[in-house]
Amino acid sequence: MLDDLAAAYAQALASIGGAFVEAFTDLLSAFDLSDRAAAERLVPAAHRVIQRHRRQAVEAANDYLDASAAPFGALAYHPTPEPYTVQAVRKLFRENQGATPEQLAAAARRHVVMAGRRQVMRSVLDAEFDEFASDDERERHERGSVTLEGFDEALAAVNDAADEAVRRADAAAEDVSDVQDAPRLRPVGWARVLQGKYSCGFCIMLAARGAVYSSADAAQLVAAEAGKKSREGGFLSRRARTELRKKNPRAFHENCDCIVVPVFDPENWSGRAEQQRLAKFYRDTVEKEDRKYEADPEGYEPVKISTVLSREAEAWQEAERLDGKEEQVDPKYYGALASEIPDGERLYGHELLFLLRFEALGNKARWIERPAPDKDGGMKPSNDFVWLNNGELVSELKSSKNKYSTIKNRISDAVKKARLHGVQKENFVVDLGVRRLDEKLMRQMQTYNLRNPQALIKNLYVMHSGGQHLTQIHLENNKNS
C-alpha cells in the first residue's frame, strides 16, 4: 500500500505517460511509417515530443524526492538528468518496424516514464563510486547535483491530472520549500514497488527484495570471478555489466507500471508492507518448485524463477477472478501447482484457489478425477482429493460461509447422497475463503457428530482467513456410537 506521496507520484507518471501517448500517436498519424524516408523525417519531431515529456517525468520525480526528504528537514539531491539522443529514437523506430502508431506510442511511453524512475534510482549515491572515487572525482560529481533548469516550458505542458498530483507532492514538502540553504539529502537506497493488479515474475522477483538497491545499477550487479576483483570492488566493471545487460536485458518491460521509491529510512518507506507480502510469496513459490524437484528429480524440467513467479501470479489472479463462477480452467496451463492433477481435469475457480492456498501452507494433494456422467447426465459422487502429506487422507472439499447451519447442511447432505451410491465421504475440508473462524463457530463445529448421528464423519478441517490458517476441528463423539 503506497502512502499519499508515492500514490500522487505514481499518478503523475501515469498522467504524463498518458498525455505522451496521445500526443505521440497524433504525431505518428501524420506520417507513413512504412516509408523509410518519411520515418527518418519524423525522427527530430519524435525526439522533441519524447524529450519534452521525459523532462516532465524528471520534474515529477524531483518533486517526489523533495517531498520524501521533507520530514528529515532537507531538500533531496537531484541528479543531472540523463541525456536522451536522437539515436535512441532511431533505435526505437528500428526495433518496432512494422508496428502500428498505437503500438509504437506504447513502446515509446516506456522511454518517458523510465526518465522519472531513473531519476529516483540515480539520486542514491553509488556505493561503489563513494568508496573508490578520489576527492576530485567526488567533488565534480557533487557539483553535478543541481536542480533542473530550463524546464519551465515542459512543466507548463503537463496535463491537468499530472499537475494536480505534483501539487499534492509540493504541498507535503511545503515546510522546506522556502529554505534555499537546506542540505541536499540523498536516499540510502531505493526499492521497486508494484502497481498493477498483475505484474510479471521478473518485477515480482525484484520488488520482493525490498530496499536493497544502493545505486541505479545495484539491482543488476553480477559477482566477479574469484581473483578478478575490479576497481568497483568485487563486482564486474561498469563496462562489463553494460555488455552483460545487452545480452540479458534487465530493464522495465513495456506496459510495466512499477515505480521506484526512494528509501530514506530502511524501516519506514512506501510499499514496505507490500514488499514483505511479496517476499513471502517469493519464498513460498520457490519452496513449492523445490518440492516438485524433490518429488521427481529426473523428470523435473528446469525453469527460470521469474517464469515460475509469473505462472504462480497468473494462477492466483485467474483463481480469484473465477471464484464463485461456474467456469472451469485447466490448472496445468499455469504450471503453478505442485499437487498432482489428472490430465485433462478442469477445476472451478474456488477449487484452484483452495489448492493454491493449500500448497502455500506446505501441503500437497492428488486431485481425484471426476467420474464420467452416466447416460442420463448424472454423475456418481466422489471425493475431491487425497491429502498426500496427511496420511493420504481421502478428503472432500466444501466452500461455505462461516455460518454453522450452512456448513452442517453441506456436510450432512454430501455424506447422505454419497452413501446412496455406495460411496463413503468421512473426511472434510471446509474452505471459508477470506472469512474468519471464530471461537463460537469452532465450538459448534466440534459438536457436529453429536448433532448429526445420521451423517457421522471422521475428520474435519477448516481453511480460513484467506488461506492463512488450516485448523483441525476436534470432533466430539457420543461414547455409545
C-alpha positions as CSV (number, residue, x, y, z in Angstrom):
1,M,0.0,0.0,0.0
2,L,1.6,3.3,-1.1
3,D,1.4,6.4,1.0
4,D,-0.2,9.5,-0.4
5,L,3.0,11.0,-1.7
6,A,4.0,7.9,-3.6
7,A,0.5,7.4,-4.9
8,A,0.5,11.0,-6.2
9,Y,3.8,10.5,-7.9
10,A,2.6,7.2,-9.5
11,Q,-0.4,9.1,-10.7
12,A,1.8,11.9,-12.1
13,L,3.9,9.4,-14.1
14,A,0.8,7.7,-15.3
15,S,-0.8,11.0,-16.4
16,I,2.4,12.2,-18.1
17,G,2.7,8.8,-19.9
18,G,-1.0,9.0,-21.0
19,A,-0.6,12.5,-22.3
20,F,2.5,11.5,-24.2
21,V,0.8,8.5,-25.9
22,E,-2.0,10.8,-27.1
23,A,0.4,13.4,-28.4
24,F,2.8,10.9,-29.9
25,T,0.0,8.9,-31.6
26,D,-1.3,12.2,-33.2
27,L,2.2,12.9,-34.5
28,L,2.7,9.5,-35.9
29,S,-0.6,9.5,-37.7
30,A,0.7,12.3,-39.9
31,F,3.5,10.1,-41.4
32,D,3.6,7.0,-43.4
33,L,5.7,4.7,-41.1
34,S,6.2,2.1,-43.9
35,D,8.1,4.7,-45.9
36,R,11.7,4.7,-44.6
37,A,12.4,8.3,-45.8
38,A,9.2,9.6,-44.1
39,A,10.1,7.8,-40.9
40,E,13.5,9.4,-40.9
41,R,11.9,12.8,-41.4
42,L,9.8,12.1,-38.3
43,V,12.8,11.4,-36.1
44,P,13.6,15.0,-35.0
45,A,9.9,15.8,-34.2
46,A,9.5,12.5,-32.3
47,H,12.7,13.3,-30.3
48,R,11.3,16.6,-29.3
49,V,8.0,15.1,-28.1
50,I,9.7,12.3,-26.1
51,Q,12.2,14.7,-24.6
52,R,9.6,17.2,-23.6
53,H,7.6,14.5,-21.7
54,R,10.8,13.0,-20.2
55,R,11.6,16.3,-18.7
56,Q,8.1,16.4,-17.1
57,A,8.7,12.9,-15.7
58,V,12.1,14.0,-14.3
59,E,10.5,17.1,-12.6
60,A,7.7,15.0,-11.1
61,A,10.4,12.7,-9.7
62,N,12.4,15.6,-8.3
63,D,9.2,16.9,-6.6
64,Y,8.6,13.5,-5.1
65,L,12.2,13.3,-3.9
66,D,11.9,16.7,-2.2
67,A,8.5,15.8,-0.6
68,S,10.0,12.5,0.7
69,A,13.0,14.3,2.2
70,A,10.9,17.0,3.8
71,P,10.2,15.0,7.0
72,F,14.0,15.0,7.5
73,G,14.2,18.8,7.3
74,A,16.1,18.8,4.0
75,L,15.7,19.0,0.2
76,A,16.6,16.0,-1.8
77,Y,19.6,15.5,-4.1
78,H,18.6,16.0,-7.7
79,P,20.9,14.1,-10.2
80,T,21.6,15.8,-13.5
81,P,19.0,14.3,-15.9
82,E,20.2,11.6,-18.2
83,P,20.7,12.7,-21.9
84,Y,18.3,11.4,-24.5
85,T,19.6,11.3,-28.0
86,V,18.2,11.2,-31.5
87,Q,19.9,7.9,-32.0
88,A,17.7,6.5,-29.2
89,V,14.6,7.4,-31.3
90,R,16.1,5.8,-34.4
91,K,16.7,2.6,-32.5
92,L,13.1,2.8,-31.2
93,F,11.8,3.0,-34.7
94,R,14.1,0.3,-35.9
95,E,13.1,-2.2,-33.1
96,N,9.4,-1.5,-33.8
97,Q,9.4,-1.6,-37.6
98,G,6.0,-2.6,-38.9
99,A,4.2,-1.6,-35.7
100,T,1.0,0.4,-35.7
101,P,1.1,4.0,-34.4
102,E,-0.6,2.9,-31.2
103,Q,2.0,0.1,-30.7
104,L,4.9,2.4,-31.4
105,A,3.5,5.0,-29.0
106,A,3.1,2.4,-26.3
107,A,6.7,1.3,-26.8
108,A,7.9,4.9,-26.7
109,R,5.9,5.6,-23.5
110,R,8.5,3.4,-21.6
111,H,11.2,5.9,-22.7
112,V,9.2,8.6,-21.0
113,V,8.3,7.1,-17.7
114,M,11.7,5.5,-17.3
115,A,13.2,9.0,-17.1
116,G,11.2,9.5,-13.8
117,R,12.1,6.1,-12.5
118,R,15.8,6.5,-13.3
119,Q,15.9,9.9,-11.6
120,V,14.9,8.4,-8.3
121,M,17.3,5.5,-8.8
122,R,20.2,7.8,-9.6
123,S,19.5,10.0,-6.6
124,V,21.1,7.3,-4.4
125,L,24.9,7.7,-4.2
126,D,26.5,4.7,-5.9
127,A,28.2,2.9,-3.0
128,E,31.0,1.7,-5.3
129,F,31.7,5.3,-6.5
130,D,31.6,6.6,-3.0
131,E,34.2,4.0,-1.8
132,F,36.6,4.2,-4.7
133,A,36.3,7.8,-6.1
134,S,39.1,10.3,-5.4
135,D,38.3,13.6,-3.7
136,D,38.4,15.4,-7.0
137,E,36.0,12.9,-8.6
138,R,33.6,13.2,-5.8
139,E,33.7,17.0,-5.8
140,R,33.0,17.0,-9.6
141,H,30.2,14.5,-9.0
142,E,28.6,16.7,-6.3
143,R,28.8,19.8,-8.5
144,G,26.6,17.9,-10.9
145,S,23.9,17.9,-8.1
146,V,21.8,20.8,-9.4
147,T,18.1,21.2,-9.8
148,L,16.9,21.0,-13.4
149,E,16.9,24.3,-15.2
150,G,15.1,25.3,-18.4
151,F,12.1,23.0,-17.9
152,D,9.5,25.7,-17.4
153,E,8.2,25.2,-20.9
154,A,7.9,21.4,-20.3
155,L,6.2,21.8,-16.9
156,A,3.6,24.1,-18.5
157,A,2.7,21.3,-20.8
158,V,1.9,18.8,-18.1
159,N,-1.7,17.8,-18.3
160,D,-4.1,18.7,-15.6
161,A,-4.1,15.3,-13.8
162,A,-0.3,15.3,-13.6
163,D,-0.3,18.9,-12.4
164,E,-2.7,18.0,-9.6
165,A,-0.5,15.1,-8.5
166,V,2.6,17.2,-8.5
167,R,0.9,19.9,-6.5
168,R,0.0,17.3,-3.8
169,A,3.6,16.3,-3.5
170,D,4.6,20.0,-3.4
171,A,2.2,20.6,-0.5
172,A,3.8,17.9,1.6
173,A,7.2,19.4,1.1
174,E,6.0,22.9,2.0
175,D,7.9,23.1,5.2
176,V,11.2,23.2,3.5
177,S,10.3,24.8,0.2
178,D,11.4,28.2,1.3
179,V,14.6,27.1,2.9
180,Q,17.0,27.6,0.0
181,D,20.1,26.6,2.0
182,A,18.7,23.4,3.3
183,P,21.1,20.4,2.9
184,R,20.7,18.1,0.0
185,L,19.7,14.7,1.4
186,R,20.4,11.5,-0.6
187,P,18.3,8.4,0.0
188,V,20.2,5.4,1.5
189,G,18.6,3.2,-1.2
190,W,15.7,2.6,-3.4
191,A,13.0,-0.1,-3.9
192,R,10.7,-1.2,-6.7
193,V,7.0,-1.2,-5.8
194,L,4.3,-2.9,-7.9
195,Q,1.3,-1.0,-9.0
196,G,-0.8,-3.3,-11.3
197,K,-3.3,-6.0,-10.4
198,Y,-1.0,-8.4,-12.2
199,S,2.8,-8.0,-12.6
200,C,5.3,-10.2,-14.4
201,G,7.5,-12.6,-12.5
202,F,10.6,-10.5,-13.0
203,C,9.0,-7.4,-11.4
204,I,7.7,-9.6,-8.6
205,M,11.2,-11.0,-8.0
206,L,12.9,-7.6,-7.8
207,A,10.1,-5.9,-5.8
208,A,10.3,-8.8,-3.3
209,R,13.9,-7.8,-2.5
210,G,12.8,-4.5,-0.9
211,A,15.1,-1.6,-0.1
212,V,18.3,-3.3,-1.1
213,Y,19.2,-1.2,-4.1
214,S,22.0,1.2,-3.3
215,S,22.6,2.6,-6.8
216,A,21.0,2.8,-10.2
217,D,22.9,-0.4,-11.1
218,A,22.5,-2.3,-7.8
219,A,19.6,-4.5,-8.9
220,Q,21.8,-5.9,-11.7
221,L,25.3,-6.3,-10.2
222,V,26.9,-9.6,-11.0
223,A,29.7,-11.1,-8.9
224,A,33.1,-11.1,-10.4
225,E,35.1,-14.3,-10.8
226,A,37.5,-15.2,-8.0
227,G,40.8,-13.4,-8.3
228,K,39.3,-10.8,-10.7
229,K,38.3,-8.1,-8.3
230,S,37.6,-4.9,-10.2
231,R,38.0,-1.3,-9.3
232,E,34.3,-1.3,-8.3
233,G,35.1,-3.7,-5.5
234,G,34.1,-7.3,-6.0
235,F,31.9,-6.7,-9.0
236,L,32.3,-6.7,-12.7
237,S,33.3,-3.4,-14.2
238,R,30.6,-1.0,-15.2
239,R,31.5,-1.6,-18.9
240,A,31.3,-5.4,-18.4
241,R,27.9,-5.0,-16.7
242,T,26.7,-2.9,-19.6
243,E,27.8,-5.6,-22.1
244,L,26.1,-8.3,-20.0
245,R,22.8,-6.4,-19.9
246,K,22.8,-6.1,-23.6
247,K,22.8,-9.9,-23.8
248,N,20.3,-10.2,-20.9
249,P,18.3,-7.0,-20.5
250,R,17.1,-6.2,-17.0
251,A,15.1,-3.1,-17.8
252,F,11.5,-2.5,-17.0
253,H,9.4,-4.2,-19.6
254,E,6.8,-2.4,-21.8
255,N,3.5,-1.6,-20.2
256,C,5.1,-2.0,-16.8
257,D,3.6,0.3,-14.2
258,C,6.0,-0.4,-11.3
259,I,7.5,2.7,-9.7
260,V,10.8,3.3,-7.9
261,V,10.6,4.8,-4.4
262,P,13.5,6.5,-2.5
263,V,14.3,4.9,0.9
264,F,15.5,7.4,3.5
265,D,14.6,5.2,6.4
266,P,15.1,1.4,5.8
267,E,12.4,0.6,8.4
268,N,9.8,3.0,7.0
269,W,9.2,3.5,3.3
270,S,6.3,3.5,1.0
271,G,5.4,-0.1,-0.1
272,R,7.3,-1.8,2.7
273,A,4.3,-3.8,3.9
274,E,3.6,-5.0,0.3
275,Q,7.2,-5.9,-0.1
276,Q,7.0,-8.2,3.0
277,R,4.0,-9.9,1.5
278,L,5.8,-10.3,-1.9
279,A,8.9,-11.7,-0.1
280,K,6.7,-14.4,1.5
281,F,5.1,-15.1,-1.9
282,Y,8.6,-15.5,-3.4
283,R,9.7,-17.9,-0.7
284,D,6.6,-20.0,-0.9
285,T,6.8,-20.2,-4.7
286,V,10.5,-21.2,-4.6
287,E,9.8,-23.8,-1.9
288,K,6.9,-25.2,-4.0
289,E,9.2,-25.5,-7.0
290,D,11.8,-27.2,-4.8
291,R,9.2,-29.8,-3.8
292,K,8.4,-30.5,-7.4
293,Y,12.1,-31.2,-8.0
294,E,12.4,-33.4,-4.9
295,A,9.4,-35.5,-6.0
296,D,10.8,-36.2,-9.4
297,P,14.4,-35.2,-9.9
298,E,14.8,-37.0,-13.2
299,G,11.6,-35.7,-14.8
300,Y,11.9,-32.2,-13.5
301,E,12.4,-29.5,-16.2
302,P,14.5,-26.5,-15.1
303,V,12.7,-23.2,-15.4
304,K,13.6,-19.6,-14.6
305,I,12.3,-18.4,-11.3
306,S,10.8,-15.3,-13.0
307,T,8.8,-17.6,-15.2
308,V,7.6,-19.6,-12.1
309,L,6.6,-16.4,-10.4
310,S,4.7,-15.2,-13.5
311,R,2.8,-18.5,-13.7
312,E,2.0,-18.5,-10.0
313,A,0.8,-14.9,-10.0
314,E,-1.3,-15.6,-13.1
315,A,-2.9,-18.7,-11.5
316,W,-3.8,-16.7,-8.3
317,Q,-5.3,-13.9,-10.4
318,E,-7.3,-16.3,-12.5
319,A,-8.5,-18.3,-9.5
320,E,-9.7,-15.1,-7.7
321,R,-11.4,-13.9,-10.9
322,L,-13.3,-17.2,-11.3
323,D,-14.1,-17.8,-7.6
324,G,-17.8,-18.3,-7.3
325,K,-18.4,-18.7,-11.0
326,E,-19.3,-21.9,-12.9
327,E,-16.4,-21.5,-15.4
328,Q,-13.6,-24.2,-15.2
329,V,-9.9,-23.9,-16.2
330,D,-7.1,-26.3,-16.9
331,P,-4.7,-25.9,-13.9
332,K,-1.8,-27.3,-15.8
333,Y,-1.9,-24.3,-18.1
334,Y,-0.3,-22.2,-15.4
335,G,2.3,-24.8,-14.3
336,A,2.0,-23.4,-10.8
337,L,0.6,-26.3,-8.8
338,A,2.8,-28.9,-7.1
339,S,-0.2,-31.1,-6.5
340,E,-1.0,-34.0,-8.8
341,I,-3.8,-33.2,-11.3
342,P,-5.1,-35.8,-13.7
343,D,-4.5,-35.0,-17.4
344,G,-7.5,-33.1,-18.8
345,E,-9.0,-32.4,-15.4
346,R,-10.5,-29.0,-15.1
347,L,-11.1,-27.1,-11.9
348,Y,-13.5,-24.4,-10.8
349,G,-12.2,-21.2,-9.5
350,H,-12.8,-22.0,-5.9
351,E,-11.0,-25.3,-6.3
352,L,-7.9,-23.8,-7.9
353,L,-7.9,-21.0,-5.3
354,F,-8.1,-23.6,-2.5
355,L,-5.2,-25.7,-3.9
356,L,-3.0,-22.5,-4.2
357,R,-3.7,-21.6,-0.6
358,F,-3.4,-25.3,0.5
359,E,0.1,-25.6,-1.1
360,A,1.2,-22.2,0.3
361,L,0.7,-23.7,3.8
362,G,3.1,-26.6,2.8
363,N,0.5,-29.2,1.8
364,K,0.2,-31.3,-1.3
365,A,-2.8,-33.1,-2.9
366,R,-3.6,-35.6,-5.5
367,W,-6.8,-34.5,-7.2
368,I,-9.3,-37.2,-7.8
369,E,-10.6,-37.4,-11.4
370,R,-14.3,-36.7,-11.6
371,P,-16.4,-39.7,-12.7
372,A,-17.8,-39.6,-16.2
373,P,-21.5,-38.7,-16.5
374,D,-23.9,-41.6,-16.9
375,K,-26.4,-41.8,-19.9
376,D,-28.9,-39.6,-18.0
377,G,-26.3,-36.9,-17.4
378,G,-26.0,-37.7,-13.8
379,M,-22.6,-38.2,-12.0
380,K,-21.7,-40.6,-9.3
381,P,-20.4,-38.9,-6.2
382,S,-16.7,-39.0,-5.4
383,N,-14.3,-37.3,-3.0
384,D,-12.2,-34.4,-4.3
385,F,-8.6,-35.1,-3.4
386,V,-6.1,-37.2,-1.5
387,W,-4.2,-35.2,1.2
388,L,-0.8,-36.7,0.5
389,N,1.1,-35.4,3.5
390,N,-1.6,-36.2,6.0
391,G,-1.6,-40.0,5.8
392,E,-3.0,-39.9,2.2
393,L,-6.3,-38.8,3.7
394,V,-9.2,-39.1,1.1
395,S,-10.9,-35.8,1.5
396,E,-14.0,-33.8,0.3
397,L,-13.7,-30.1,-0.2
398,K,-16.7,-27.8,0.6
399,S,-16.7,-24.0,0.3
400,S,-19.0,-22.2,2.6
401,K,-19.9,-19.1,4.6
402,N,-18.8,-19.0,8.2
403,K,-22.2,-20.0,9.4
404,Y,-22.7,-23.3,11.2
405,S,-26.1,-24.2,9.7
406,T,-24.8,-23.8,6.2
407,I,-21.6,-25.8,6.9
408,K,-23.7,-28.6,8.7
409,N,-26.1,-28.9,5.8
410,R,-23.4,-29.1,3.2
411,I,-21.5,-31.8,5.0
412,S,-24.5,-33.9,6.0
413,D,-26.1,-33.7,2.5
414,A,-22.8,-34.8,0.9
415,V,-22.5,-37.8,3.3
416,K,-26.1,-39.0,2.7
417,K,-26.0,-38.6,-1.0
418,A,-22.7,-40.4,-1.3
419,R,-24.0,-43.2,0.9
420,L,-26.9,-43.8,-1.5
421,H,-24.4,-44.6,-4.3
422,G,-22.1,-46.8,-2.1
423,V,-19.5,-44.0,-1.7
424,Q,-18.0,-43.0,1.7
425,K,-17.3,-39.4,2.5
426,E,-15.9,-39.1,6.0
427,N,-13.1,-36.5,5.8
428,F,-14.0,-32.9,5.1
429,V,-12.0,-29.7,4.5
430,V,-14.3,-26.6,4.7
431,D,-12.9,-23.5,2.9
432,L,-14.3,-20.3,4.4
433,G,-12.4,-18.1,1.9
434,V,-11.5,-14.7,3.5
435,R,-13.8,-15.3,6.4
436,R,-12.6,-16.0,9.9
437,L,-13.1,-19.0,12.1
438,D,-14.2,-17.6,15.5
439,E,-14.5,-19.4,18.8
440,K,-18.2,-19.8,18.6
441,L,-18.2,-21.4,15.2
442,M,-15.4,-23.7,16.2
443,R,-17.4,-24.9,19.3
444,Q,-20.4,-25.5,17.1
445,M,-18.4,-27.5,14.6
446,Q,-16.9,-29.6,17.3
447,T,-20.4,-30.9,18.1
448,Y,-21.2,-31.8,14.5
449,N,-21.2,-35.6,15.1
450,L,-23.3,-35.2,18.3
451,R,-25.9,-33.2,16.4
452,N,-25.8,-35.3,13.2
453,P,-25.6,-39.0,14.2
454,Q,-27.2,-40.0,10.8
455,A,-24.3,-38.4,8.9
456,L,-21.2,-39.1,11.0
457,I,-17.7,-38.0,9.8
458,K,-14.2,-38.9,11.0
459,N,-12.1,-35.7,10.3
460,L,-12.9,-32.1,9.8
461,Y,-10.5,-29.3,8.9
462,V,-11.3,-25.6,8.2
463,M,-9.3,-23.3,6.0
464,H,-10.0,-19.6,6.8
465,S,-8.7,-16.0,6.8
466,G,-7.8,-16.0,3.1
467,G,-5.9,-19.3,3.4
468,Q,-3.6,-18.1,6.2
469,H,-4.8,-20.9,8.5
470,L,-5.9,-24.6,8.2
471,T,-7.3,-25.6,11.5
472,Q,-8.3,-29.1,12.6
473,I,-11.6,-29.4,14.4
474,H,-11.5,-32.0,17.2
475,L,-14.9,-33.7,16.8
476,E,-16.9,-34.7,19.9
477,N,-18.5,-38.1,19.6
478,N,-21.2,-40.0,21.5
479,K,-19.4,-42.6,23.7
480,N,-22.1,-45.1,22.8
481,S,-21.8,-44.6,19.0
